[in-house]
Amino acid sequence: MSVVLFLSLISMTVGLETGIGVPVSGLYGDVSSVQSLNLFFSRSLGVCSVELAGGIQNYRAKYDQYSLEDYTFLAGLSYRAKPVEFITRLGPSFLRRSLADAEEKGWVMSYELGLGLPARFEKIEIAPVVSYRGLNDLSGSAGMMYLTLRLGYVL
């Protein structure tokens, strides 16, 4: 009985999100595409879920010597309204970019708004997600549209 109660208290989904994105604001001249890999944890609370996600976004530059990476930690909520899921996340990101020998790094604020189509098979959850992820450092902003695949396992 206590094992069942314990498992119901920690009942969560753990998984990976991987996707590709294109810049839609702020990065037109420097970046052609973005690859993303995130680890996420989601705790279901009925129709809403609390989510934590962390990962890396690697921006593919139009120039050989230009490099841009984003290490992100996001927290947020997702709301299921069958058959779709609305995802909102907010959190800090550590951004590092370099051009030849010059390097610039610092903290920015990230936010994500997404729409997914989740499907669940036994304990496996699969969801294609279309999302917008924005970066803002109070002096400028940038945004990317992502097509992501979420693969999760329900504990």
VENDA-V307294 format. One line per field, one symbol per residue. phi: phi as a letter, one per 30 degrees, with the letter a starting at -180 (. if undefined). A space follows every 50 residues. Layout:
# VENDA-V307294
phi: ???
This chain:
# VENDA-V307294
phi: .ddddddddceaccacbbabbbdcaibedcccabcbbbcbbbcdbidcbc bbbbabcccdddcdccbbbbcbbbbabbbcbeccbcbbbbldbccbbbbh cdbbblcbccbbbbbbbdbbbhcccbadbcbcccbbcicabbbbcccbcc bbbdd
